Amino acid sequence: MRSAEIQPGEQITRRSFYVGAVYGICGIITAALGLPALVYLLFPPKVKKTGEWVEIGDVTQLAPNAPVEMVFRRNRVDGWRISSEKGTAWVVKHPDNHVVAFGPQCTHLGCAYHWEEGKNEFLCPCHSSLFGLDGRVISGPAPRPLDRYETRIEGTKLLVGPLVRSGGRPA
Amino acid sequence: MKRQWESLAEWLDQRTGLQTAIRQFLYEEIPASSGWHQVLGSVAVFLFLVQAFTGVLLAFNYAPTPGDAYNSLRYILTELTGGRLIRGLHHWGASMMIVVVVLHMTQVFLWGAYKKPREATWMVGVVLLLVTLAYGLTGYLLPWDNRAYWGTVVVTQIAAQAPLLGPYLTRLLGGEGAVGVVTFARFYGMHVLLLPPATLLLIALHVYLVRKHGVAPAPGDERRPPQKFYPRQVFKDTVAIFAAFAILFTMAVVARVPLEQLADPTDTSYVPRPEWYFLFLFQTLKMFSGPLEIVGSMVLPGLAILALVMVPFLDRSRMVRVTRRTVAIAFVALAGISWTGLTVAAARSTPPPAGTAQIDFSAPTDWMGLSPEELAGVAYFRQENCASCHAIGERNSIGPDLTRITIHKDAAWMIQHFKRPSAMRPGSSMPPILLGDAQLNSLAAFLLKLNPDNASALENAPEFALQGALVYQANHCGTCHMVNGVGMKIGPPLNGLAKRETRSWVVDHFADPQKLSPGSIMPPYRLAPKDLENLTSYLFALPE
């Protein structure tokens, strides 16, 4: 028997070496598999930036302070699927020619609001939230102003980009 | 702290018996002769766990239906950080698992460890080998690229040849007439729902049997005191596992797993090849033709499996030292030589990938969207070794990084700069580029398109496409035809040509356009064979 020739103290160090190596190797392998797995699951996908801006209409057609509902189509990237979907924006041209495009949903519970011609307010039919021309809450349960699309004007064309949550963060 | 931990463990043990069970497992007695040669079973179990883990991760981002399967795999490879590594581990893990399982069986065979009373252990092991192969077979289809599709077409056709069972097997594989959505669903179901629990049960049974009979002793072990499984043998197993894992991880990082184009059932030119571990079967099949084909596809493999199962009953001799088992060694040597011979023969007869099969779809393919002029620019960029000074995406190269450089002057400036670098940029050490105006135009057009997002995607444009674009430019095809929205509309646009015509039609059409499309005003083109091939491949690779 080989181990009988080894001194007891030596046997313990050899044993602890074996045990240490087993734990160490298991730890390395767990880390080498676990870290890439976490990165793979938690890091956001590298989304292509092209095609986010889409033309929705002609700014010269807009009358000042008269919101218009504009419908557009754009590609939505959903994981591996790129689908063309309908988008809506309430576009307001202010007298200083500054153009704002609001997202179509009430910030309370996501109902579709509309423009009340006579009252000069946006009214949400669900819980009667009211928003002003600048998107600010006038009354009702809505917690924050209307969300806005990023906008850009090229020549006379109005382009909209991503919808930005009115808190400042992207929706 | 330690005492608290111990009392917790004791509490748990009294209620579940967990600690006792682990202790019994670890302090199992094994023969004194046990050692490095017996590590392979543990390595196989480890690899199975890696496959299960990476498989689950892949499934988190994979849509198991044809079409979506391909797109979601591309999404994993090109959009997700670490996706390429996870797929690499799963792909090479499969190959490695087969290698390790076969080595494990070889070891058991050489040592004669299947002998009484361990016949059942061996036979369960044979079933586990078949299960491992079944994973390879069913997993092969799941990327749903051309390789996967056509490889599976061959498999289903072999299954259809089975005597009596053929039609039923075909129906079971969902391959009624052709490989389609049903086949895909069946293969996916087998790969992820049926096989994994079956493997777990079989492994449990296999390990139970190993434990029941004990690790097979070598002659002389009866005179030596046994050793404990833990920690010495566990240490050896773990070191072997680590070596296997290191190889696997390196393979996954270094060796690219290709992804071909989306499966195209109408592609008649595709030459299917099975995965490397099935090549020997494929070659065996080729040795028989006509009515004898069934010998290669069914009879021989069937007999081989039967022989494997029957090994413990064919060899009933007494246990001897491994070095004295000359017949077993001869068998292994013979099997090894024939396997190698068949595999090499099959690999030699495999034509190099042609045309669109050379495109690596596991990486972004933005180069496909370039105009022929811009793509020809990529060719000049490569031809003139521009990257030796202007390394793409590296700030520390000799010349400026052309993706980030903000000047992006117009084409006219660039062309002057190419001709006499120091005239436009005093002190520049760049040598003048000795190309004609048209070529320099191409190069400038490409550089204008270059940005940090698409640089690597443009860099991996395959050589045939670059050469094809050069031929396209040299022959001024763009004065009549349109590619990717650039060019004229006198002739038909060339995007989608692959869907409209066959390769041979296009090749013949170049030689004599009027013969194939009467009334065409296209002049005949006598191109060198290599140019013709590259141009045709390039045109067939264009997006629709």
HADDOCK unambig.tbl for C-alpha pairs under 7 A between the chains (distance, minus, plus):
assign (segid A and resid 15 and name CA) (segid B and resid 231 and name CA) 6.81 0.50 0.50
assign (segid A and resid 18 and name CA) (segid B and resid 231 and name CA) 6.02 0.50 0.50
assign (segid A and resid 18 and name CA) (segid B and resid 232 and name CA) 6.38 0.50 0.50
assign (segid A and resid 18 and name CA) (segid B and resid 235 and name CA) 5.53 0.50 0.50
assign (segid A and resid 19 and name CA) (segid B and resid 231 and name CA) 6.22 0.50 0.50
assign (segid A and resid 21 and name CA) (segid B and resid 235 and name CA) 6.96 0.50 0.50
assign (segid A and resid 22 and name CA) (segid B and resid 235 and name CA) 5.62 0.50 0.50
assign (segid A and resid 22 and name CA) (segid B and resid 238 and name CA) 6.03 0.50 0.50
assign (segid A and resid 25 and name CA) (segid B and resid 242 and name CA) 6.65 0.50 0.50
assign (segid A and resid 36 and name CA) (segid B and resid 82 and name CA) 5.83 0.50 0.50
assign (segid A and resid 39 and name CA) (segid B and resid 81 and name CA) 6.48 0.50 0.50
assign (segid A and resid 39 and name CA) (segid B and resid 82 and name CA) 6.51 0.50 0.50
assign (segid A and resid 40 and name CA) (segid B and resid 80 and name CA) 6.22 0.50 0.50
assign (segid A and resid 40 and name CA) (segid B and resid 81 and name CA) 5.32 0.50 0.50
assign (segid A and resid 40 and name CA) (segid B and resid 82 and name CA) 5.04 0.50 0.50
assign (segid A and resid 40 and name CA) (segid B and resid 83 and name CA) 6.04 0.50 0.50
assign (segid A and resid 43 and name CA) (segid B and resid 81 and name CA) 6.60 0.50 0.50
assign (segid A and resid 45 and name CA) (segid B and resid 79 and name CA) 5.06 0.50 0.50
assign (segid A and resid 45 and name CA) (segid B and resid 80 and name CA) 4.91 0.50 0.50
assign (segid A and resid 46 and name CA) (segid B and resid 79 and name CA) 4.88 0.50 0.50
assign (segid A and resid 46 and name CA) (segid B and resid 80 and name CA) 6.57 0.50 0.50
assign (segid A and resid 47 and name CA) (segid B and resid 79 and name CA) 6.97 0.50 0.50
assign (segid A and resid 80 and name CA) (segid B and resid 71 and name CA) 5.79 0.50 0.50
assign (segid A and resid 80 and name CA) (segid B and resid 72 and name CA) 5.15 0.50 0.50
assign (segid A and resid 80 and name CA) (segid B and resid 75 and name CA) 5.41 0.50 0.50
